[in-house]
Amino acid sequence: MSTQNVKPHPYVGMWVTKDGYIRHELLPTGRYDEARGKRKSAYQGQYTLVGDHIEYVDDTGFRADGDFRDSVLYHAGMVLYREK
């Protein structure tokens, strides 16, 4: 079976706080990379999506979650928007 025609999940991509300080890149591999300010890759780990809910597990084992509502990601008190 070929995976060339498989489209990534619609939430895959870059999500950014309004001030641009926090950036979550959701990769199509099920991994994420979070930048904070000038610190690229401040946190990295895996994520899973179930409907509009996201579960994060960083590489140290820390867990967090969030929800997508109306094209906005609400995560740990932060509000992130899809980067255009």
NUTOR-525091 format. One record per atom (N, C-alpha, C, O, CB): atom name; residue in one letter; residue number from 1; x, y, z. Coordinates in Angstrom, 1 decimal, decimal comma. Glycine has a CB too. Layout:
<rs>
<at->CA aa->a i->NUM x->X y->Y z->Z>
...
</rs>
This chain:
<rs>
<at->N aa->m i->1 x->0,8 y->-1,2 z->0,0>
<at->CA aa->m i->1 x->0,0 y->0,0 z->0,0>
<at->C aa->m i->1 x->0,9 y->1,2 z->0,0>
<at->O aa->m i->1 x->1,8 y->1,3 z->0,8>
<at->CB aa->m i->1 x->-1,0 y->0,0 z->1,2>
<at->N aa->s i->2 x->0,6 y->2,2 z->-0,9>
<at->CA aa->s i->2 x->1,4 y->3,4 z->-1,0>
<at->C aa->s i->2 x->0,8 y->4,5 z->0,0>
<at->O aa->s i->2 x->-0,4 y->4,6 z->0,2>
<at->CB aa->s i->2 x->1,3 y->4,0 z->-2,4>
<at->N aa->t i->3 x->1,7 y->5,2 z->0,6>
<at->CA aa->t i->3 x->1,3 y->6,3 z->1,5>
<at->C aa->t i->3 x->1,5 y->7,6 z->0,9>
<at->O aa->t i->3 x->1,3 y->8,7 z->1,5>
<at->CB aa->t i->3 x->2,1 y->6,2 z->2,8>
<at->N aa->q i->4 x->1,8 y->7,7 z->-0,4>
<at->CA aa->q i->4 x->2,0 y->8,9 z->-1,1>
<at->C aa->q i->4 x->0,8 y->9,8 z->-1,2>
<at->O aa->q i->4 x->0,9 y->11,0 z->-1,3>
<at->CB aa->q i->4 x->2,6 y->8,7 z->-2,5>
<at->N aa->n i->5 x->-0,4 y->9,2 z->-1,2>
<at->CA aa->n i->5 x->-1,7 y->9,9 z->-1,4>
<at->C aa->n i->5 x->-2,3 y->10,2 z->0,0>
<at->O aa->n i->5 x->-3,4 y->10,7 z->0,0>
<at->CB aa->n i->5 x->-2,6 y->9,2 z->-2,3>
<at->N aa->v i->6 x->-1,7 y->9,8 z->1,1>
<at->CA aa->v i->6 x->-2,3 y->10,1 z->2,4>
<at->C aa->v i->6 x->-2,0 y->11,5 z->2,8>
<at->O aa->v i->6 x->-0,9 y->12,0 z->2,8>
<at->CB aa->v i->6 x->-1,6 y->9,1 z->3,4>
<at->N aa->k i->7 x->-3,1 y->12,2 z->3,1>
<at->CA aa->k i->7 x->-3,0 y->13,6 z->3,5>
<at->C aa->k i->7 x->-2,8 y->13,7 z->5,0>
<at->O aa->k i->7 x->-3,3 y->12,9 z->5,7>
<at->CB aa->k i->7 x->-4,3 y->14,4 z->3,1>
<at->N aa->p i->8 x->-2,0 y->14,7 z->5,4>
<at->CA aa->p i->8 x->-1,8 y->14,8 z->6,8>
<at->C aa->p i->8 x->-3,0 y->15,3 z->7,5>
<at->O aa->p i->8 x->-3,9 y->15,9 z->6,9>
<at->CB aa->p i->8 x->-0,6 y->15,8 z->7,1>
<at->N aa->h i->9 x->-3,1 y->15,0 z->8,8>
<at->CA aa->h i->9 x->-4,3 y->15,5 z->9,6>
<at->C aa->h i->9 x->-4,4 y->17,0 z->9,5>
<at->O aa->h i->9 x->-3,4 y->17,7 z->9,3>
<at->CB aa->h i->9 x->-4,1 y->15,1 z->11,1>
<at->N aa->p i->10 x->-5,6 y->17,5 z->9,4>
<at->CA aa->p i->10 x->-5,8 y->18,9 z->9,2>
<at->C aa->p i->10 x->-5,2 y->19,8 z->10,3>
<at->O aa->p i->10 x->-5,0 y->21,0 z->10,1>
<at->CB aa->p i->10 x->-7,3 y->19,2 z->9,2>
<at->N aa->y i->11 x->-4,9 y->19,3 z->11,5>
<at->CA aa->y i->11 x->-4,3 y->20,1 z->12,5>
<at->C aa->y i->11 x->-2,7 y->20,1 z->12,4>
<at->O aa->y i->11 x->-2,1 y->20,9 z->13,2>
<at->CB aa->y i->11 x->-4,7 y->19,6 z->13,9>
<at->N aa->v i->12 x->-2,2 y->19,3 z->11,6>
<at->CA aa->v i->12 x->-0,7 y->19,3 z->11,4>
<at->C aa->v i->12 x->-0,3 y->20,7 z->10,9>
<at->O aa->v i->12 x->-0,9 y->21,3 z->10,0>
<at->CB aa->v i->12 x->-0,3 y->18,2 z->10,4>
<at->N aa->g i->13 x->0,8 y->21,2 z->11,4>
<at->CA aa->g i->13 x->1,3 y->22,5 z->11,0>
<at->C aa->g i->13 x->1,8 y->23,3 z->12,2>
<at->O aa->g i->13 x->1,9 y->22,8 z->13,3>
<at->CB aa->g i->13 x->0,3 y->23,3 z->10,2>
<at->N aa->m i->14 x->1,9 y->24,6 z->12,0>
<at->CA aa->m i->14 x->2,5 y->25,5 z->13,0>
<at->C aa->m i->14 x->1,3 y->26,3 z->13,7>
<at->O aa->m i->14 x->0,4 y->26,8 z->13,0>
<at->CB aa->m i->14 x->3,4 y->26,5 z->12,4>
<at->N aa->w i->15 x->1,4 y->26,3 z->15,0>
<at->CA aa->w i->15 x->0,4 y->27,0 z->15,9>
<at->C aa->w i->15 x->1,2 y->27,9 z->16,7>
<at->O aa->w i->15 x->2,2 y->27,6 z->17,3>
<at->CB aa->w i->15 x->-0,5 y->26,0 z->16,7>
<at->N aa->v i->16 x->0,7 y->29,2 z->16,8>
<at->CA aa->v i->16 x->1,5 y->30,3 z->17,4>
<at->C aa->v i->16 x->0,6 y->31,1 z->18,3>
<at->O aa->v i->16 x->-0,6 y->31,4 z->18,0>
<at->CB aa->v i->16 x->2,1 y->31,1 z->16,3>
<at->N aa->t i->17 x->1,1 y->31,5 z->19,5>
<at->CA aa->t i->17 x->0,4 y->32,5 z->20,3>
<at->C aa->t i->17 x->0,4 y->33,8 z->19,6>
<at->O aa->t i->17 x->1,2 y->34,1 z->18,7>
<at->CB aa->t i->17 x->1,1 y->32,6 z->21,7>
<at->N aa->k i->18 x->-0,6 y->34,7 z->20,0>
<at->CA aa->k i->18 x->-0,8 y->35,9 z->19,3>
<at->C aa->k i->18 x->0,5 y->36,8 z->19,3>
<at->O aa->k i->18 x->0,7 y->37,5 z->18,3>
<at->CB aa->k i->18 x->-1,9 y->36,7 z->20,0>
<at->N aa->d i->19 x->1,3 y->36,7 z->20,4>
<at->CA aa->d i->19 x->2,5 y->37,5 z->20,4>
<at->C aa->d i->19 x->3,7 y->36,8 z->19,7>
<at->O aa->d i->19 x->4,8 y->37,4 z->19,6>
<at->CB aa->d i->19 x->2,9 y->37,8 z->21,8>
<at->N aa->g i->20 x->3,5 y->35,6 z->19,2>
<at->CA aa->g i->20 x->4,5 y->34,8 z->18,6>
<at->C aa->g i->20 x->5,6 y->34,2 z->19,5>
<at->O aa->g i->20 x->6,5 y->33,6 z->19,0>
<at->CB aa->g i->20 x->5,2 y->35,7 z->17,6>
<at->N aa->y i->21 x->5,4 y->34,3 z->20,8>
<at->CA aa->y i->21 x->6,4 y->33,8 z->21,7>
<at->C aa->y i->21 x->6,5 y->32,3 z->21,8>
<at->O aa->y i->21 x->7,5 y->31,7 z->21,8>
<at->CB aa->y i->21 x->6,1 y->34,4 z->23,1>
<at->N aa->i i->22 x->5,3 y->31,7 z->21,7>
<at->CA aa->i i->22 x->5,2 y->30,2 z->21,8>
<at->C aa->i i->22 x->4,8 y->29,7 z->20,4>
<at->O aa->i i->22 x->3,8 y->30,2 z->19,9>
<at->CB aa->i i->22 x->4,3 y->29,7 z->22,9>
<at->N aa->r i->23 x->5,5 y->28,7 z->19,9>
<at->CA aa->r i->23 x->5,2 y->28,1 z->18,6>
<at->C aa->r i->23 x->5,2 y->26,6 z->18,7>
<at->O aa->r i->23 x->6,2 y->26,0 z->19,1>
<at->CB aa->r i->23 x->6,2 y->28,6 z->17,5>
<at->N aa->h i->24 x->4,1 y->26,0 z->18,4>
<at->CA aa->h i->24 x->4,0 y->24,5 z->18,4>
<at->C aa->h i->24 x->3,9 y->24,1 z->16,9>
<at->O aa->h i->24 x->3,0 y->24,4 z->16,2>
<at->CB aa->h i->24 x->2,7 y->24,0 z->19,2>
<at->N aa->e i->25 x->4,9 y->23,3 z->16,5>
<at->CA aa->e i->25 x->4,9 y->22,7 z->15,2>
<at->C aa->e i->25 x->4,4 y->21,3 z->15,4>
<at->O aa->e i->25 x->5,2 y->20,4 z->15,9>
<at->CB aa->e i->25 x->6,3 y->22,8 z->14,5>
<at->N aa->l i->26 x->3,3 y->21,0 z->14,9>
<at->CA aa->l i->26 x->2,7 y->19,6 z->14,9>
<at->C aa->l i->26 x->3,2 y->18,9 z->13,6>
<at->O aa->l i->26 x->2,7 y->19,3 z->12,5>
<at->CB aa->l i->26 x->1,2 y->19,5 z->15,1>
<at->N aa->l i->27 x->4,1 y->18,0 z->13,7>
<at->CA aa->l i->27 x->4,6 y->17,3 z->12,5>
<at->C aa->l i->27 x->3,7 y->16,1 z->12,1>
<at->O aa->l i->27 x->3,1 y->15,5 z->12,9>
<at->CB aa->l i->27 x->6,1 y->16,8 z->12,8>
<at->N aa->p i->28 x->3,7 y->15,8 z->10,8>
<at->CA aa->p i->28 x->2,9 y->14,7 z->10,3>
<at->C aa->p i->28 x->3,3 y->13,3 z->10,9>
<at->O aa->p i->28 x->2,6 y->12,4 z->10,7>
<at->CB aa->p i->28 x->2,9 y->14,7 z->8,8>
<at->N aa->t i->29 x->4,5 y->13,3 z->11,5>
<at->CA aa->t i->29 x->5,0 y->12,0 z->12,1>
<at->C aa->t i->29 x->4,4 y->11,7 z->13,4>
<at->O aa->t i->29 x->4,7 y->10,6 z->14,0>
<at->CB aa->t i->29 x->6,5 y->12,1 z->12,1>
<at->N aa->g i->30 x->3,6 y->12,6 z->14,0>
<at->CA aa->g i->30 x->3,1 y->12,4 z->15,4>
<at->C aa->g i->30 x->4,0 y->13,0 z->16,4>
<at->O aa->g i->30 x->3,8 y->12,8 z->17,6>
<at->CB aa->g i->30 x->2,9 y->11,0 z->15,6>
<at->N aa->r i->31 x->5,0 y->13,8 z->16,0>
<at->CA aa->r i->31 x->6,0 y->14,4 z->16,9>
<at->C aa->r i->31 x->5,6 y->15,9 z->16,9>
<at->O aa->r i->31 x->5,0 y->16,4 z->15,9>
<at->CB aa->r i->31 x->7,5 y->14,2 z->16,5>
<at->N aa->y i->32 x->6,0 y->16,6 z->17,9>
<at->CA aa->y i->32 x->5,9 y->18,1 z->17,9>
<at->C aa->y i->32 x->7,2 y->18,7 z->18,4>
<at->O aa->y i->32 x->8,0 y->18,1 z->19,0>
<at->CB aa->y i->32 x->4,7 y->18,5 z->18,9>
<at->N aa->d i->33 x->7,3 y->20,0 z->18,0>
<at->CA aa->d i->33 x->8,5 y->20,8 z->18,4>
<at->C aa->d i->33 x->8,0 y->22,1 z->18,9>
<at->O aa->d i->33 x->7,3 y->22,8 z->18,1>
<at->CB aa->d i->33 x->9,5 y->20,9 z->17,3>
<at->N aa->e i->34 x->8,3 y->22,5 z->20,2>
<at->CA aa->e i->34 x->7,8 y->23,7 z->20,7>
<at->C aa->e i->34 x->8,9 y->24,7 z->20,9>
<at->O aa->e i->34 x->9,9 y->24,3 z->21,6>
<at->CB aa->e i->34 x->7,0 y->23,5 z->22,1>
<at->N aa->a i->35 x->8,8 y->25,9 z->20,3>
<at->CA aa->a i->35 x->9,8 y->26,9 z->20,5>
<at->C aa->a i->35 x->9,2 y->27,9 z->21,5>
<at->O aa->a i->35 x->8,0 y->28,2 z->21,5>
<at->CB aa->a i->35 x->10,2 y->27,6 z->19,1>
<at->N aa->r i->36 x->10,1 y->28,5 z->22,3>
<at->CA aa->r i->36 x->9,7 y->29,6 z->23,2>
<at->C aa->r i->36 x->10,6 y->30,8 z->23,1>
<at->O aa->r i->36 x->11,8 y->30,6 z->23,3>
<at->CB aa->r i->36 x->9,6 y->29,1 z->24,7>
<at->N aa->g i->37 x->10,1 y->31,9 z->22,6>
<at->CA aa->g i->37 x->11,0 y->33,0 z->22,4>
<at->C aa->g i->37 x->12,0 y->32,7 z->21,3>
<at->O aa->g i->37 x->11,7 y->32,2 z->20,2>
<at->CB aa->g i->37 x->11,7 y->33,5 z->23,7>
<at->N aa->k i->38 x->13,3 y->32,9 z->21,6>
<at->CA aa->k i->38 x->14,4 y->32,6 z->20,7>
<at->C aa->k i->38 x->14,9 y->31,2 z->20,9>
<at->O aa->k i->38 x->15,8 y->30,8 z->20,2>
<at->CB aa->k i->38 x->15,5 y->33,6 z->20,9>
<at->N aa->r i->39 x->14,3 y->30,5 z->21,8>
<at->CA aa->r i->39 x->14,7 y->29,1 z->22,1>
<at->C aa->r i->39 x->14,0 y->28,1 z->21,3>
<at->O aa->r i->39 x->12,9 y->27,7 z->21,6>
<at->CB aa->r i->39 x->14,6 y->28,8 z->23,6>
<at->N aa->k i->40 x->14,6 y->27,7 z->20,2>
<at->CA aa->k i->40 x->14,0 y->26,7 z->19,3>
<at->C aa->k i->40 x->14,1 y->25,3 z->20,0>
<at->O aa->k i->40 x->15,1 y->25,1 z->20,7>
<at->CB aa->k i->40 x->14,7 y->26,7 z->17,9>
<at->N aa->s i->41 x->13,1 y->24,5 z->19,8>
<at->CA aa->s i->41 x->13,1 y->23,2 z->20,3>
<at->C aa->s i->41 x->13,2 y->23,2 z->21,9>
<at->O aa->s i->41 x->13,9 y->22,4 z->22,4>
<at->CB aa->s i->41 x->14,2 y->22,3 z->19,8>
<at->N aa->a i->42 x->12,5 y->24,1 z->22,5>
<at->CA aa->a i->42 x->12,5 y->24,2 z->24,0>
<at->C aa->a i->42 x->11,9 y->22,9 z->24,5>
<at->O aa->a i->42 x->12,3 y->22,4 z->25,6>
<at->CB aa->a i->42 x->11,6 y->25,4 z->24,5>
<at->N aa->y i->43 x->10,9 y->22,3 z->23,8>
<at->CA aa->y i->43 x->10,2 y->21,1 z->24,2>
<at->C aa->y i->43 x->9,9 y->20,3 z->23,0>
<at->O aa->y i->43 x->9,5 y->20,8 z->21,9>
<at->CB aa->y i->43 x->8,9 y->21,3 z->25,1>
<at->N aa->q i->44 x->10,2 y->19,0 z->23,0>
<at->CA aa->q i->44 x->9,8 y->18,1 z->21,9>
<at->C aa->q i->44 x->9,2 y->16,8 z->22,5>
<at->O aa->q i->44 x->9,4 y->16,5 z->23,6>
<at->CB aa->q i->44 x->11,1 y->17,7 z->21,1>
<at->N aa->g i->45 x->8,4 y->16,2 z->21,7>
<at->CA aa->g i->45 x->7,8 y->14,9 z->22,1>
<at->C aa->g i->45 x->6,8 y->14,4 z->21,1>
<at->O aa->g i->45 x->6,9 y->14,8 z->19,9>
<at->CB aa->g i->45 x->7,1 y->15,1 z->23,4>
<at->N aa->q i->46 x->5,9 y->13,6 z->21,6>
<at->CA aa->q i->46 x->4,9 y->13,0 z->20,7>
<at->C aa->q i->46 x->3,5 y->13,6 z->21,1>
<at->O aa->q i->46 x->3,3 y->14,1 z->22,2>
<at->CB aa->q i->46 x->4,9 y->11,5 z->20,9>
<at->N aa->y i->47 x->2,6 y->13,6 z->20,1>
<at->CA aa->y i->47 x->1,2 y->14,0 z->20,3>
<at->C aa->y i->47 x->0,3 y->13,0 z->19,7>
<at->O aa->y i->47 x->0,7 y->12,3 z->18,7>
<at->CB aa->y i->47 x->1,0 y->15,4 z->19,8>
<at->N aa->t i->48 x->-0,9 y->12,9 z->20,2>
<at->CA aa->t i->48 x->-1,9 y->12,1 z->19,6>
<at->C aa->t i->48 x->-3,2 y->13,0 z->19,5>
<at->O aa->t i->48 x->-3,4 y->13,8 z->20,4>
<at->CB aa->t i->48 x->-2,2 y->10,8 z->20,4>
<at->N aa->l i->49 x->-3,9 y->12,8 z->18,4>
<at->CA aa->l i->49 x->-5,2 y->13,5 z->18,2>
<at->C aa->l i->49 x->-6,4 y->12,5 z->18,2>
<at->O aa->l i->49 x->-6,3 y->11,5 z->17,6>
<at->CB aa->l i->49 x->-5,1 y->14,3 z->16,9>
<at->N aa->v i->50 x->-7,4 y->12,9 z->19,0>
<at->CA aa->v i->50 x->-8,6 y->12,2 z->19,0>
<at->C aa->v i->50 x->-9,7 y->13,2 z->18,8>
<at->O aa->v i->50 x->-10,0 y->14,0 z->19,7>
<at->CB aa->v i->50 x->-8,9 y->11,3 z->20,3>
<at->N aa->g i->51 x->-10,3 y->13,3 z->17,6>
<at->CA aa->g i->51 x->-11,2 y->14,3 z->17,3>
<at->C aa->g i->51 x->-10,6 y->15,7 z->17,4>
<at->O aa->g i->51 x->-9,6 y->15,9 z->16,7>
<at->CB aa->g i->51 x->-12,5 y->14,2 z->18,2>
<at->N aa->d i->52 x->-11,1 y->16,5 z->18,2>
<at->CA aa->d i->52 x->-10,6 y->17,9 z->18,4>
<at->C aa->d i->52 x->-9,7 y->18,0 z->19,7>
<at->O aa->d i->52 x->-9,4 y->19,1 z->20,1>
<at->CB aa->d i->52 x->-11,7 y->18,9 z->18,5>
<at->N aa->h i->53 x->-9,3 y->16,9 z->20,3>
<at->CA aa->h i->53 x->-8,5 y->16,8 z->21,5>
<at->C aa->h i->53 x->-7,1 y->16,4 z->21,2>
<at->O aa->h i->53 x->-6,9 y->15,5 z->20,4>
<at->CB aa->h i->53 x->-9,2 y->15,9 z->22,6>
<at->N aa->i i->54 x->-6,1 y->17,1 z->21,8>
<at->CA aa->i i->54 x->-4,7 y->16,7 z->21,6>
<at->C aa->i i->54 x->-4,1 y->16,3 z->22,9>
<at->O aa->i i->54 x->-4,3 y->17,0 z->23,9>
<at->CB aa->i i->54 x->-3,9 y->17,8 z->20,9>
<at->N aa->e i->55 x->-3,3 y->15,3 z->22,9>
<at->CA aa->e i->55 x->-2,6 y->14,8 z->24,1>
<at->C aa->e i->55 x->-1,1 y->14,9 z->23,7>
<at->O aa->e i->55 x->-0,6 y->14,4 z->22,7>
<at->CB aa->e i->55 x->-2,9 y->13,4 z->24,5>
<at->N aa->y i->56 x->-0,3 y->15,6 z->24,6>
<at->CA aa->y i->56 x->1,1 y->15,8 z->24,4>
<at->C aa->y i->56 x->1,9 y->14,9 z->25,4>
<at->O aa->y i->56 x->1,4 y->14,8 z->26,6>
<at->CB aa->y i->56 x->1,6 y->17,2 z->24,5>
<at->N aa->v i->57 x->3,0 y->14,3 z->25,1>
<at->CA aa->v i->57 x->3,9 y->13,7 z->26,0>
<at->C aa->v i->57 x->5,3 y->14,1 z->25,5>
<at->O aa->v i->57 x->5,8 y->13,7 z->24,5>
<at->CB aa->v i->57 x->3,7 y->12,1 z->26,0>
<at->N aa->d i->58 x->5,9 y->15,0 z->26,3>
<at->CA aa->d i->58 x->7,3 y->15,4 z->25,9>
<at->C aa->d i->58 x->8,3 y->14,3 z->26,2>
<at->O aa->d i->58 x->8,0 y->13,3 z->26,8>
<at->CB aa->d i->58 x->7,7 y->16,7 z->26,6>
<at->N aa->d i->59 x->9,5 y->14,5 z->25,7>
<at->CA aa->d i->59 x->10,5 y->13,5 z->25,8>
<at->C aa->d i->59 x->11,0 y->13,2 z->27,2>
<at->O aa->d i->59 x->11,7 y->12,2 z->27,4>
<at->CB aa->d i->59 x->11,7 y->13,9 z->24,9>
<at->N aa->t i->60 x->10,6 y->14,0 z->28,1>
<at->CA aa->t i->60 x->11,0 y->13,8 z->29,5>
<at->C aa->t i->60 x->9,8 y->13,0 z->30,3>
<at->O aa->t i->60 x->10,0 y->12,6 z->31,4>
<at->CB aa->t i->60 x->11,3 y->15,1 z->30,3>
<at->N aa->g i->61 x->8,7 y->12,8 z->29,6>
<at->CA aa->g i->61 x->7,6 y->12,1 z->30,1>
<at->C aa->g i->61 x->6,5 y->13,0 z->30,6>
<at->O aa->g i->61 x->5,4 y->12,6 z->31,1>
<at->CB aa->g i->61 x->8,0 y->11,3 z->31,3>
<at->N aa->f i->62 x->6,7 y->14,4 z->30,6>
<at->CA aa->f i->62 x->5,6 y->15,3 z->31,0>
<at->C aa->f i->62 x->4,5 y->15,3 z->30,1>
<at->O aa->f i->62 x->4,6 y->15,2 z->28,9>
<at->CB aa->f i->62 x->6,2 y->16,8 z->31,1>
<at->N aa->r i->63 x->3,3 y->15,3 z->30,6>
<at->CA aa->r i->63 x->2,0 y->15,2 z->29,8>
<at->C aa->r i->63 x->1,2 y->16,5 z->29,9>
<at->O aa->r i->63 x->1,2 y->17,1 z->31,0>
<at->CB aa->r i->63 x->1,2 y->14,0 z->30,3>
<at->N aa->a i->64 x->0,6 y->16,8 z->28,8>
<at->CA aa->a i->64 x->-0,3 y->18,0 z->28,8>
<at->C aa->a i->64 x->-1,4 y->17,7 z->27,7>
<at->O aa->a i->64 x->-1,2 y->16,7 z->26,9>
<at->CB aa->a i->64 x->0,5 y->19,3 z->28,5>
<at->N aa->d i->65 x->-2,4 y->18,5 z->27,7>
<at->CA aa->d i->65 x->-3,4 y->18,3 z->26,6>
<at->C aa->d i->65 x->-4,0 y->19,6 z->26,2>
<at->O aa->d i->65 x->-3,6 y->20,7 z->26,7>
<at->CB aa->d i->65 x->-4,5 y->17,4 z->27,1>
<at->N aa->g i->66 x->-4,8 y->19,6 z->25,2>
<at->CA aa->g i->66 x->-5,5 y->20,8 z->24,7>
<at->C aa->g i->66 x->-6,7 y->20,4 z->23,8>
<at->O aa->g i->66 x->-6,9 y->19,2 z->23,6>
<at->CB aa->g i->66 x->-4,5 y->21,6 z->23,9>
<at->N aa->d i->67 x->-7,3 y->21,4 z->23,4>
<at->CA aa->d i->67 x->-8,5 y->21,2 z->22,5>
<at->C aa->d i->67 x->-8,5 y->22,3 z->21,4>
<at->O aa->d i->67 x->-8,1 y->23,4 z->21,6>
<at->CB aa->d i->67 x->-9,8 y->21,3 z->23,3>
<at->N aa->f i->68 x->-8,9 y->21,8 z->20,2>
<at->CA aa->f i->68 x->-9,1 y->22,7 z->19,1>
<at->C aa->f i->68 x->-10,6 y->23,1 z->19,0>
<at->O aa->f i->68 x->-11,5 y->22,2 z->19,0>
<at->CB aa->f i->68 x->-8,6 y->22,0 z->17,7>
<at->N aa->r i->69 x->-10,8 y->24,4 z->19,0>
<at->CA aa->r i->69 x->-12,2 y->24,9 z->18,9>
<at->C aa->r i->69 x->-12,2 y->26,1 z->17,9>
<at->O aa->r i->69 x->-11,5 y->27,1 z->18,1>
<at->CB aa->r i->69 x->-12,8 y->25,3 z->20,3>
<at->N aa->d i->70 x->-13,0 y->26,0 z->16,9>
<at->CA aa->d i->70 x->-13,2 y->27,1 z->16,0>
<at->C aa->d i->70 x->-11,8 y->27,6 z->15,4>
<at->O aa->d i->70 x->-11,5 y->28,8 z->15,4>
<at->CB aa->d i->70 x->-13,9 y->28,3 z->16,6>
<at->N aa->s i->71 x->-11,0 y->26,6 z->15,0>
<at->CA aa->s i->71 x->-9,7 y->26,9 z->14,4>
<at->C aa->s i->71 x->-8,7 y->27,5 z->15,3>
<at->O aa->s i->71 x->-7,8 y->28,2 z->14,9>
<at->CB aa->s i->71 x->-9,8 y->27,7 z->13,2>
<at->N aa->v i->72 x->-8,9 y->27,3 z->16,6>
<at->CA aa->v i->72 x->-8,0 y->27,8 z->17,7>
<at->C aa->v i->72 x->-7,6 y->26,7 z->18,6>
<at->O aa->v i->72 x->-8,4 y->25,8 z->18,9>
<at->CB aa->v i->72 x->-8,6 y->29,0 z->18,5>
<at->N aa->l i->73 x->-6,3 y->26,6 z->19,0>
<at->CA aa->l i->73 x->-5,8 y->25,6 z->19,9>
<at->C aa->l i->73 x->-5,7 y->26,2 z->21,3>
<at->O aa->l i->73 x->-5,0 y->27,1 z->21,5>
<at->CB aa->l i->73 x->-4,4 y->25,0 z->19,5>
<at->N aa->y i->74 x->-6,5 y->25,6 z->22,2>
<at->CA aa->y i->74 x->-6,4 y->26,0 z->23,6>
<at->C aa->y i->74 x->-5,6 y->24,9 z->24,4>
<at->O aa->y i->74 x->-6,0 y->23,8 z->24,4>
<at->CB aa->y i->74 x->-7,9 y->26,1 z->24,3>
<at->N aa->h i->75 x->-4,5 y->25,3 z->24,9>
<at->CA aa->h i->75 x->-3,5 y->24,4 z->25,5>
<at->C aa->h i->75 x->-2,9 y->25,0 z->26,7>
<at->O aa->h i->75 x->-2,2 y->26,0 z->26,6>
<at->CB aa->h i->75 x->-2,5 y->23,9 z->24,5>
<at->N aa->a i->76 x->-3,1 y->24,4 z->27,9>
<at->CA aa->a i->76 x->-2,4 y->24,8 z->29,2>
<at->C aa->a i->76 x->-2,5 y->26,3 z->29,4>
<at->O aa->a i->76 x->-1,5 y->26,9 z->29,8>
<at->CB aa->a i->76 x->-0,9 y->24,4 z->29,1>
<at->N aa->g i->77 x->-3,7 y->26,9 z->29,3>
<at->CA aa->g i->77 x->-3,9 y->28,3 z->29,5>
<at->C aa->g i->77 x->-3,4 y->29,2 z->28,4>
<at->O aa->g i->77 x->-3,5 y->30,4 z->28,5>
<at->CB aa->g i->77 x->-3,1 y->28,7 z->30,7>
<at->N aa->m i->78 x->-2,9 y->28,6 z->27,3>
<at->CA aa->m i->78 x->-2,4 y->29,4 z->26,1>
<at->C aa->m i->78 x->-3,5 y->29,3 z->25,0>
<at->O aa->m i->78 x->-4,3 y->28,3 z->25,0>
<at->CB aa->m i->78 x->-1,1 y->28,9 z->25,6>
<at->N aa->v i->79 x->-3,5 y->30,3 z->24,2>
<at->CA aa->v i->79 x->-4,3 y->30,3 z->23,0>
<at->C aa->v i->79 x->-3,4 y->30,4 z->21,8>
<at->O aa->v i->79 x->-2,6 y->31,4 z->21,7>
<at->CB aa->v i->79 x->-5,4 y->31,4 z->23,0>
<at->N aa->l i->80 x->-3,5 y->29,4 z->20,9>
<at->CA aa->l i->80 x->-2,6 y->29,4 z->19,7>
<at->C aa->l i->80 x->-3,4 y->29,4 z->18,5>
<at->O aa->l i->80 x->-4,5 y->28,7 z->18,4>
<at->CB aa->l i->80 x->-1,7 y->28,1 z->19,8>
<at->N aa->y i->81 x->-2,9 y->30,1 z->17,5>
<at->CA aa->y i->81 x->-3,6 y->30,2 z->16,2>
<at->C aa->y i->81 x->-2,7 y->29,6 z->15,1>
<at->O aa->y i->81 x->-1,5 y->29,6 z->15,2>
<at->CB aa->y i->81 x->-3,9 y->31,7 z->15,9>
<at->N aa->r i->82 x->-3,4 y->29,1 z->14,1>
<at->CA aa->r i->82 x->-2,6 y->28,5 z->13,0>
<at->C aa->r i->82 x->-1,9 y->29,6 z->12,3>
<at->O aa->r i->82 x->-2,4 y->30,7 z->12,0>
<at->CB aa->r i->82 x->-3,6 y->27,8 z->12,0>
<at->N aa->e i->83 x->-0,6 y->29,3 z->12,0>
<at->CA aa->e i->83 x->0,2 y->30,3 z->11,3>
<at->C aa->e i->83 x->-0,1 y->30,2 z->9,8>
<at->O aa->e i->83 x->-0,3 y->29,2 z->9,3>
<at->CB aa->e i->83 x->1,8 y->30,0 z->11,5>
<at->N aa->k i->84 x->-0,3 y->31,4 z->9,2>
<at->CA aa->k i->84 x->-0,7 y->31,5 z->7,8>
<at->C aa->k i->84 x->0,5 y->31,5 z->6,9>
<at->O aa->k i->84 x->0,4 y->31,6 z->5,7>
<at->CB aa->k i->84 x->-1,5 y->32,7 z->7,6>
</rs>
